[in-house]
Amino acid sequence: MSRVVIVLAVLVSCLGCGSSDSGGSSGPSLWTFYLYNETEGLLDNVVINGISCPPLGRGENAEMQMPTSAVYYAESVPTLGYGLSWNGTFPQTAGAGTKELVLDGAYYSLWVENKSSYVISDIWVDHGLPTETHYSIIHGPGDKLWYGFFDRHLNANIRLEEGSGGYWSFDPMTFQQNAAGSYYFSAAVND
C-alpha cells in the first residue's frame, strides 16, 4: 500500500511542473512562472513551491501556473567538480514572470565529448598548478558528458588521460559565454 501512495505522490508532483492549463478555475488569478537553466550545466533537483520538477538540461525551462509568488530551488549534482544551488522568491506578476539561473562568473561549466576509441579514465583540473585536482572517471567512446562546475581563472586547464598513457591537454582553455553570462568550456577528443 505504501508503495502505491509514493508512486501516486510522485506522479501528482510531476504534473504541476510544465503545466500551463489553468483549468478554467474561478479561484485566484493565475500567472505563469518560467524557471530557465542558463548555467550551461545540468540541474537535477528543481523544486517550485514545493513541487518537484524534472531535471533541466542546458537552456531548458520549467513552467508552472502560480496563484501567488514563486519560491524556487535548483541544484546541480555533477559527476565531478562543484555542486552548486540556486534559490529565491519571484514576486507575483501579471501574465508571466521569468527567472534565469546563471552561473556565477567565478565558475565555468565543463562538457567533454569523447570522439576517440579510448576510454577516458582520469582528468586533471588545473594540471601543474598549486590548485591541481585529480578525478578518476570512466568516460566511454562516443559519449558526451557534463563533468561539472569548476573554478574559472586565467591559468585554467584540463588534462584528460586514457589508461595506456595517452592524454589530451587543453592549456590554455578559451572559455565561451552564453547570452545570459554563464561561462563554459566544451572539449572534444579524437584519436
C-alpha positions in Angstrom: 0.0 0.0 0.0 2.7 2.5 0.9 4.5 1.9 -2.5 1.3 2.8 -4.4 1.0 6.0 -2.3 4.6 7.0 -3.1 4.2 6.4 -6.8 1.0 8.5 -6.9 2.6 11.3 -4.9 5.5 11.5 -7.4 3.0 11.5 -10.3 1.0 14.3 -8.9 4.1 16.3 -8.1 5.4 16.0 -11.6 2.2 17.0 -13.2 2.4 20.5 -11.6 5.7 21.4 -13.4 5.4 22.2 -17.1 1.6 22.6 -17.0 0.2 25.8 -18.4 -3.5 24.9 -18.3 -5.3 26.9 -15.6 -8.3 24.6 -15.9 -10.8 27.4 -16.0 -10.7 27.8 -12.2 -12.8 30.6 -10.7 -10.2 30.9 -7.9 -7.4 33.4 -7.8 -5.9 34.8 -11.0 -3.0 32.6 -12.1 0.2 33.7 -13.7 2.9 31.6 -15.4 6.3 31.3 -13.8 9.2 30.2 -16.0 12.5 29.0 -14.5 15.3 28.8 -17.1 18.6 26.9 -16.7 21.2 29.2 -18.2 24.1 27.7 -16.2 25.4 25.6 -19.1 25.3 22.7 -16.7 22.6 20.2 -15.6 20.2 20.9 -12.7 18.9 17.7 -11.1 16.8 18.9 -8.1 14.4 21.5 -9.3 11.5 22.5 -7.0 8.9 25.3 -7.4 6.6 26.0 -4.5 7.3 22.5 -3.0 6.6 20.6 -6.3 9.5 18.6 -7.8 10.1 19.2 -11.5 12.0 17.1 -14.0 15.8 17.8 -14.3 16.7 20.8 -16.5 19.4 20.5 -19.2 21.2 23.4 -20.9 18.7 26.0 -22.0 15.7 24.1 -20.7 13.0 25.5 -18.5 10.3 24.5 -16.1 7.0 26.4 -16.1 4.1 26.4 -13.6 0.9 28.2 -13.1 1.0 30.3 -9.9 -1.6 32.0 -7.8 1.0 33.7 -5.6 4.7 34.4 -5.6 7.0 31.5 -6.7 9.6 30.0 -4.4 12.2 28.1 -6.3 15.2 25.9 -5.6 17.6 24.2 -8.0 20.8 22.3 -7.6 23.4 20.6 -9.7 24.7 17.1 -8.9 27.7 16.9 -11.1 29.8 13.8 -12.0 32.9 15.8 -10.8 33.6 19.4 -9.7 31.3 21.6 -7.6 27.6 21.0 -6.9 26.0 24.5 -6.8 22.5 25.6 -5.8 20.2 28.5 -6.6 17.1 29.6 -4.6 14.9 32.6 -4.2 11.4 34.0 -4.4 10.0 35.5 -7.5 7.2 38.0 -6.8 3.7 37.5 -8.2 3.2 39.3 -11.5 0.5 39.8 -14.1 0.7 37.3 -17.1 4.1 35.7 -16.8 7.4 36.0 -15.0 10.8 34.6 -15.9 13.8 33.8 -13.7 17.1 32.8 -15.4 19.5 30.7 -13.3 23.0 31.9 -14.3 26.4 30.6 -13.3 28.5 33.0 -11.1 31.4 34.4 -13.1 33.9 32.7 -10.7 33.0 29.3 -12.2 32.7 27.6 -15.6 30.8 24.5 -16.8 32.8 21.7 -18.4 31.5 19.4 -21.1 33.6 16.7 -22.7 32.8 14.7 -25.9 34.8 11.5 -26.3 35.1 11.0 -30.1 38.1 8.7 -29.7 38.2 4.9 -29.5 39.7 5.1 -26.0 38.1 5.3 -22.5 38.9 8.5 -20.6 40.0 7.3 -17.2 41.4 10.4 -15.5 41.0 14.1 -15.5 43.4 16.6 -14.1 41.9 20.1 -13.5 44.5 22.9 -13.3 47.2 20.4 -14.2 50.6 21.5 -12.9 49.3 24.3 -10.8 49.1 24.5 -7.0 45.3 24.0 -7.2 45.7 20.8 -9.3 42.8 18.3 -8.7 42.7 14.7 -9.9 39.5 12.8 -10.6 39.0 9.2 -11.8 36.2 8.7 -14.3 35.0 6.2 -16.8 34.0 8.1 -20.0 33.5 5.7 -22.9 33.9 6.4 -26.6 31.0 8.2 -28.3 29.7 9.8 -25.0 29.3 13.4 -24.3 29.3 14.1 -20.6 28.9 17.1 -18.3 31.7 16.9 -15.8 30.5 19.8 -13.5 31.3 23.3 -12.4 35.0 24.3 -11.8 36.8 27.5 -10.7 37.4 29.9 -13.6 40.7 31.7 -13.6 43.4 32.9 -16.1 45.5 29.7 -16.0 42.7 27.2 -16.0 43.5 24.0 -17.9 42.5 20.3 -18.1 44.3 17.1 -19.0 42.3 14.1 -19.9 44.1 10.7 -19.8 43.3 7.2 -21.1 44.6 4.0 -19.5 47.6 3.3 -21.7 49.4 6.6 -21.1 47.9 8.8 -23.8 46.3 12.1 -23.0 44.7 15.2 -24.3 45.6 18.6 -22.9 43.6 21.9 -23.1 46.0 24.6 -22.0 45.2 27.4 -22.1 41.4 27.0 -22.0 39.4 29.5 -24.0 36.0 29.9 -22.3 32.8 30.7 -24.1 30.0 32.7 -22.6 26.3 32.2 -23.3 23.8 35.1 -23.7 22.9 35.0 -20.0 26.6 35.4 -19.0 27.5 31.8 -17.9 31.0 30.6 -18.8 31.6 27.1 -20.2 34.2 25.0 -21.9 33.3 22.2 -24.4 36.2 19.8 -25.2 36.1 17.1 -27.9 38.8 14.5 -28.0 39.7 12.4 -31.0 42.2 9.5 -31.9 
